[in-house]
């Protein structure tokens, strides 16, 4: 039974580690992504007063 608990703890640790790696990778990609272009209505100053 002790071996089963050890394997369960190991599996949970590996799962938590992989989750942390995936989250950090997603955050890194979001940080290094070029900014999105604004749409025409957001850029054009003549349309800003109507919004």
Buried (B, 14 or more C-beta within 10 A) or exposed (E): EEEEEEEEEEEEEEEEEEEEEEEEEEEEEEEEEEEEEEEEEEEEEEEEEEE
